[in-house]
Amino acid sequence: MSMLQFFIAVDVTVVNIALPSIGAGFGIDGHSLTWVVVGYTVTGGGLLMLGGRLGDLLGRRRMLLLGTGLFGAASLLAGLTPTFSLLVVARLLQGAGEAIALPAAMATIVLMFPEGPRRSRALSVWAAVASCGLVLGFVLSGIVTAHLGWRWIFLVSVPFVLVVLLAAVFLVEGDRPVAKDAPPLDLHGALMLTACPLLFIFGVVEAGEPGTPAWVAPGALAGAVAAGAGFVRVEARSRNPLLPLRFFANRTRVAANLATMLLSGGLSTSFLLFTFYLQDRLGIGPLGAGLTMLPLAVSLIVFSMLVPRLLGRWGARACVLAGIGFTTAAMATVAAVAALRAGGMTMIPAMLLIAAGMGFGIQYLAVSGVTEDDAGTASGIQRAADQLGGATGVAVCVGIGFAPSLHSFDPFLMATLLAAMGLVTGAVVAWRMPAPVPAEDLQEQAG
């Protein structure tokens, strides 16, 4: 299970350093390359809650094998694809594989260990493996892209997929027969939850593309609004909703997830800006760019260990505001470096601030006041908000900032300004966030 978590976490960051090489290979500019990143995170975030429900209803081992197999097949397709369009399709399929496999893997770990110290240690290993995967993704991307070519950043995970599949067959306990009276799946809700951000991102990206018919972008944005409205309507009428609307009764969790989306958008945008600046503007190769990102990786581990201690002293809201503040300061540093056209080493302060922003996450408030009835839903929504927020942030900030129609402006400054605006909005949301209500009080109010 940890090996599965590791190479999926690696896949989140490994593509960043390789983006300029992918663009050069297909003749694609930075504006369109955003699809390589957002295609994966949108489908992963949009289908994540459906993936968790599939594991509960159809069997976790079955979904683990299905999701892992789909992820491996999509990785093989991404590494061998002859066209950029097929690469984007492969990234969409990778995200779908992640959404099916990861909830089943985590649930398998939870059920393997009894509640208490053993389960806590197991989940700590699980989280540590994910952090290591995210960290090593930057360095591995530089090494692999420099010596083997960008296609191998996808192909290298295929042998690990085979190991996980074989291990799951022999080591994971088989599933019970599927119950005939199982509640129906909310497939319509999952489809609309995925279609809404996809159409929105498509409309934003295509709006700045020369030669695109004038009706395409407005049509896609209108479709995104219709999909969002349709999702709310379906969830209100469904007997087994993917996202129960009563979840929004807790204003703290709603505000926390909104702030999560804005913070994730700023963080994801910063990763791409680092990559493009180091390679496209400074001419640093993939290996040098990966090694330059090493301070960010090491700092992320340090802050991830430090924040839980500060959480008890400062409180969740203070930590959230600190995270957003650090990320906003990082974007200001990126803007200053881009304006001065400074060397790569001047990016290190921004990297340290980004690591601090990631460490002071907002997930603590996103699951405040949960009970046994909605803990899984709250966790799934927080994870989906994180991924969808990152994808949407990249599309808006990088898609608009690097749009060919805006070439009279510095794309780095434009993208940084848009990300900073989102982060300031997130800070306002976090500042106005109601204080968390304990789960016991919520149960008394419900009674």
C-alpha positions in Angstrom: 0.0 0.0 0.0 2.8 2.4 0.8 4.5 1.6 -2.5 1.3 2.6 -4.3 1.1 5.8 -2.3 4.7 6.5 -3.1 4.6 6.4 -6.9 1.3 8.2 -7.1 2.7 11.0 -4.9 5.8 11.1 -7.1 3.6 11.4 -10.1 2.1 14.6 -8.7 5.4 16.5 -8.7 7.6 14.5 -11.2 5.9 16.1 -14.2 6.8 19.7 -13.2 10.5 19.7 -14.1 9.8 17.8 -17.3 7.2 20.2 -18.6 9.6 22.4 -20.7 11.0 19.2 -22.3 7.5 17.9 -23.0 6.7 21.3 -24.6 9.8 21.2 -26.7 9.1 17.6 -27.9 5.6 18.4 -29.1 6.0 22.1 -30.0 3.6 23.2 -27.2 3.9 26.5 -25.3 3.6 26.9 -21.5 0.0 28.1 -21.9 -1.2 24.7 -23.2 1.1 22.7 -21.1 -1.1 23.4 -18.1 -3.3 20.5 -19.3 -0.5 18.0 -18.4 -0.8 19.1 -14.8 -4.5 19.9 -14.4 -5.8 16.9 -16.4 -4.4 14.6 -13.7 -5.6 16.6 -10.7 -9.1 17.4 -11.9 -10.1 13.8 -12.6 -8.3 12.7 -9.5 -10.1 15.2 -7.3 -13.5 15.0 -9.1 -13.7 11.2 -8.9 -12.1 10.8 -5.5 -15.3 10.6 -3.5 -16.9 8.2 -6.0 -13.7 6.0 -5.8 -14.1 5.8 -2.0 -17.8 4.8 -2.4 -17.0 2.2 -5.0 -14.5 0.6 -2.5 -17.2 0.4 0.2 -19.8 -1.1 -2.0 -18.0 -3.2 -4.5 -14.9 -4.3 -2.5 -11.7 -2.6 -1.6 -9.4 -5.2 -3.1 -11.3 -5.2 -6.4 -11.1 -1.4 -6.6 -7.4 -1.5 -5.5 -6.6 -3.8 -8.4 -8.8 -1.9 -10.9 -7.5 1.5 -10.0 -3.8 0.5 -9.8 -4.1 -1.3 -13.1 -5.8 1.7 -14.8 -3.0 4.0 -13.4 -0.3 1.6 -14.7 -1.9 1.4 -18.2 -2.3 5.1 -18.4 1.3 5.6 -17.3 2.4 3.3 -20.1 0.2 5.2 -22.6 1.7 8.6 -21.4 5.2 7.3 -21.9 4.6 6.0 -25.4 2.1 8.5 -26.7 2.9 10.0 -30.2 0.8 13.1 -29.7 0.2 15.8 -27.1 -3.6 15.2 -27.1 -3.1 11.6 -26.3 -0.8 12.6 -23.5 -3.5 14.7 -21.9 -6.0 11.8 -22.2 -3.4 9.5 -20.5 -3.1 12.1 -17.6 -6.9 12.1 -17.3 -6.9 8.3 -17.0 -4.0 8.4 -14.5 -6.2 10.7 -12.3 -9.1 8.3 -12.6 -6.9 5.4 -11.5 -5.6 7.4 -8.5 -9.2 8.3 -7.5 -10.2 4.6 -7.5 -7.0 3.1 -6.0 -6.0 5.5 -3.2 -9.2 5.4 -1.1 -9.2 1.6 -1.3 -5.5 1.5 -0.2 -6.0 3.8 2.7 -9.1 1.9 3.9 -7.2 -1.3 3.6 -4.5 0.0 6.0 -7.1 1.4 8.4 -8.9 -2.0 8.6 -5.6 -3.9 8.9 -4.7 -2.3 12.2 -6.9 -1.8 15.3 -7.7 1.7 16.4 -5.0 3.0 18.7 -1.2 3.3 18.6 -0.8 0.6 15.9 -3.1 2.3 13.5 -1.6 5.7 14.3 1.9 4.4 13.5 0.6 2.8 10.2 -1.0 6.0 9.1 2.1 8.0 10.1 4.2 5.8 7.8 1.5 6.3 5.0 1.8 10.1 5.4 5.6 10.0 5.5 5.8 8.0 2.3 3.5 10.5 0.6 5.7 13.4 1.7 8.8 11.6 0.5 7.2 10.9 -2.9 6.3 14.5 -3.3 9.8 15.6 -2.3 11.7 13.1 -4.5 9.5 13.8 -7.4 11.3 17.0 -8.1 14.8 15.4 -8.0 13.8 12.3 -9.8 12.2 14.3 -12.6 15.4 16.2 -13.2 17.6 13.1 -13.2 15.3 11.0 -15.4 14.5 13.8 -17.8 18.2 14.7 -18.2 19.5 11.2 -18.7 16.6 9.2 -20.2 14.1 11.7 -21.6 10.8 13.0 -20.3 8.9 9.8 -21.4 10.6 7.8 -18.7 9.1 9.9 -15.9 5.9 8.0 -16.7 7.3 4.6 -17.8 9.4 4.3 -14.6 6.3 3.7 -12.5 5.1 0.7 -14.6 7.3 -1.9 -12.9 6.2 -0.7 -9.5 2.5 -1.0 -10.6 3.2 -4.6 -11.5 4.7 -5.3 -8.1 1.7 -3.7 -6.3 -0.7 -5.7 -8.4 1.0 -9.0 -7.6 1.4 -8.2 -3.9 -2.3 -7.2 -3.7 -3.4 -10.5 -5.2 -1.4 -12.6 -2.7 -1.4 -10.4 0.4 -4.7 -8.4 0.6 -7.7 -10.3 1.9 -10.4 -11.1 -0.6 -13.7 -9.1 -0.7 -17.0 -10.3 0.3 -19.6 -10.9 -2.4 -21.3 -7.7 -3.6 -24.5 -7.1 -1.8 -27.6 -7.3 -4.1 -29.4 -4.7 -2.1 -26.5 -2.2 -2.1 -27.6 1.5 -2.5 -27.2 2.9 -6.0 -24.1 4.9 -6.9 -24.4 8.6 -7.5 -22.8 8.4 -11.0 -24.5 11.5 -12.2 -23.2 13.5 -9.3 -19.6 12.3 -9.9 -19.8 13.1 -13.6 -21.0 16.6 -13.0 -18.5 17.2 -10.2 -15.7 16.3 -12.7 -17.2 18.0 -15.7 -17.7 21.4 -13.9 -13.9 22.1 -13.3 -12.9 20.5 -16.6 -15.2 22.8 -18.6 -14.2 25.8 -16.6 -10.5 25.1 -17.1 -11.0 24.4 -20.8 -12.9 27.7 -21.2 -10.1 29.7 -19.3 -7.3 28.1 -21.3 -9.0 28.3 -24.7 -10.0 32.0 -24.1 -6.4 33.1 -24.6 -5.6 30.7 -27.5 -5.3 32.4 -30.9 -7.4 31.0 -33.6 -10.0 29.6 -31.2 -13.6 30.4 -32.3 -15.1 33.2 -30.2 -18.0 31.0 -28.9 -15.8 28.1 -27.5 -14.7 29.8 -24.3 -18.1 31.3 -23.3 -19.7 28.0 -24.2 -17.4 26.0 -22.0 -17.8 28.4 -19.1 -21.6 28.3 -19.5 -21.3 24.5 -19.5 -19.3 24.6 -16.3 -22.0 26.7 -14.6 -24.7 24.3 -15.8 -22.7 21.3 -14.5 -22.3 22.9 -11.1 -26.0 23.7 -10.9 -26.9 20.2 -12.0 -24.6 18.7 -9.4 -26.4 20.7 -6.6 -29.8 19.6 -8.0 -28.8 15.9 -8.2 -27.3 15.9 -4.7 -30.5 17.4 -3.3 -32.7 14.7 -4.8 -30.4 11.7 -4.6 -31.2 9.0 -1.9 -27.5 8.2 -1.7 -25.7 11.5 -2.5 -22.0 11.7 -3.3 -21.8 14.9 -1.2 -24.7 15.3 1.3 -25.9 18.9 1.2 -26.1 18.9 5.0 -22.3 19.0 5.0 -22.6 22.7 4.2 -24.4 23.3 7.5 -21.0 23.5 9.2 -19.7 27.0 8.2 -16.3 26.3 9.6 -15.7 23.3 7.3 -17.2 25.1 4.3 -14.9 28.1 4.8 -11.9 25.8 5.5 -12.4 24.0 2.2 -12.8 27.2 0.3 -9.6 28.5 1.8 -8.0 25.1 1.0 -8.8 25.6 -2.7 -7.4 29.1 -2.8 -4.2 28.1 -0.9 -3.7 25.0 -3.1 -4.1 27.1 -6.2 -1.3 29.4 -5.1 1.0 26.5 -4.2 0.5 24.6 -7.4 1.0 27.8 -9.4 4.3 28.4 -7.7 5.7 25.0 -8.6 5.0 25.7 -12.3 6.5 29.2 -12.1 9.6 27.8 -10.5 10.0 25.3 -13.3 9.4 27.7 -16.2 11.6 30.4 -14.7 14.6 28.1 -14.0 14.5 26.4 -17.4 12.9 28.7 -19.9 14.2 32.1 -18.6 17.5 31.1 -17.0 18.3 28.2 -19.4 19.0 25.7 -16.6 18.7 22.1 -17.7 16.3 19.6 -16.1 18.9 18.1 -13.8 20.0 21.5 -12.5 16.4 22.6 -12.1 15.6 19.5 -10.1 18.6 20.0 -7.8 17.7 23.7 -7.4 14.3 22.6 -6.0 16.0 20.5 -3.4 15.9 23.2 -0.6 12.1 23.3 -1.1 11.9 19.5 -0.7 14.0 19.4 2.5 12.2 22.3 4.0 8.9 20.7 3.4 9.9 17.7 5.5 11.1 20.0 8.3 7.9 22.1 8.4 5.7 19.0 8.2 7.4 17.8 11.5 7.2 21.3 13.1 3.7 22.3 12.4 1.9 19.7 14.6 3.7 21.1 17.6 2.8 24.7 16.8 -0.8 23.7 16.2 -1.4 23.1 19.9 0.3 26.4 20.8 -1.1 28.8 18.2 -4.4 27.2 17.3 -5.7 26.0 13.9 -6.8 29.4 12.6 -3.5 31.1 13.4 -1.6 28.2 11.6 -3.9 28.6 8.6 -3.3 32.3 8.3 0.4 31.7 8.7 0.4 29.2 5.8 -1.4 31.6 3.6 0.8 34.5 4.7 4.0 32.5 3.9 2.7 31.5 0.5 1.7 35.1 -0.4 5.2 36.3 0.6 6.6 33.6 -1.6 4.6 34.8 -4.6 5.8 38.4 -3.9 9.4 37.0 -4.0 8.8 35.2 -7.3 7.4 38.5 -8.7 10.5 40.4 -7.6 12.9 37.8 -8.9 11.1 37.7 -12.3 11.1 41.5 -12.5 14.8 41.7 -11.8 15.6 38.6 -13.9 17.8 37.4 -11.1 19.6 34.1 -11.0 18.2 30.7 -9.8 19.7 30.9 -6.3 17.5 34.0 -5.6 14.5 31.7 -5.8 15.6 29.8 -2.6 13.8 32.3 -0.2 10.6 31.8 -2.2 11.0 28.0 -2.0 11.5 28.1 1.8 8.3 30.2 2.1 6.4 27.8 -0.1 7.5 24.9 2.0 6.3 26.7 5.1 2.9 27.5 3.4 2.5 23.8 2.6 3.4 22.8 6.1 0.8 25.1 7.7 -2.0 23.4 5.9 -5.7 24.0 6.5 -6.8 20.3 6.7 -7.2 20.6 10.5 -10.2 22.9 10.2 -11.6 21.1 7.2 -12.4 18.1 9.3 -13.5 20.0 12.4 -16.6 18.7 14.2 -16.7 15.4 12.3 -18.5 12.4 13.7 -18.4 8.7 12.7 -21.3 9.4 10.3 -19.5 12.1 8.2 -15.7 11.7 8.9 -15.1 9.9 5.6 -17.2 12.5 3.7 -15.3 15.4 5.3 -11.9 13.8 4.6 -12.8 13.1 1.0 -14.1 16.6 0.4 -11.0 18.1 1.9 -8.8 16.0 -0.5 -11.0 16.8 -3.5 -10.9 20.6 -2.6 -7.1 20.4 -2.4 -6.7 18.8 -5.9 -9.5 20.7 -7.7 -8.3 24.0 -6.2 -4.7 23.3 -7.3 -5.9 22.4 -10.9 -8.2 25.5 -11.1 -5.5 27.8 -9.7 -2.9 26.6 -12.3 -5.4 27.0 -15.1 -6.4 30.5 -14.1 -3.0 31.9 -13.1 -0.7 30.1 -15.6 -3.3 29.8 -18.4 -4.2 33.5 -18.4 -0.7 34.7 -17.4 1.0 32.8 -20.3 -1.8 33.4 -22.8 -0.5 34.3 -26.3 -2.9 37.3 -26.4 -1.2 38.8 -23.4 2.4 38.6 -24.6 2.8 42.4 -24.0 2.9 41.6 -20.3 5.5 39.6 -18.4 3.8 36.2 -18.0 5.6 35.5 -14.7 4.4 38.8 -13.2 0.8 38.3 -14.5 0.6 34.7 -13.2 2.1 35.7 -9.8 -0.4 38.6 -9.5 -3.4 36.4 -10.1 -2.1 33.8 -7.6 -1.5 36.5 -5.0 -5.1 37.8 -5.5 -6.4 34.3 -4.8 -4.2 34.0 -1.7 -5.4 37.3 -0.3 -9.0 36.2 -0.8 -8.1 32.9 1.0 -6.7 35.0 3.9 -9.9 36.9 4.2 -11.9 33.7 4.2 -9.7 32.2 6.9 -9.9 35.3 9.0 -13.7 35.5 8.9 -14.0 31.7 9.5 -16.2 30.8 12.5 -14.5 29.1 15.4 -14.6 25.2 15.2 -17.6 23.6 16.9 -16.7 20.3 18.8 -18.4 17.2 17.5 -20.1 16.6 20.8 -21.9 20.0 20.6 -22.9 19.3 17.0 -24.5 16.0 18.1 -26.4 17.8 21.0 -27.7 20.4 18.5 -28.8 17.7 16.1 -30.6 15.9 19.0 
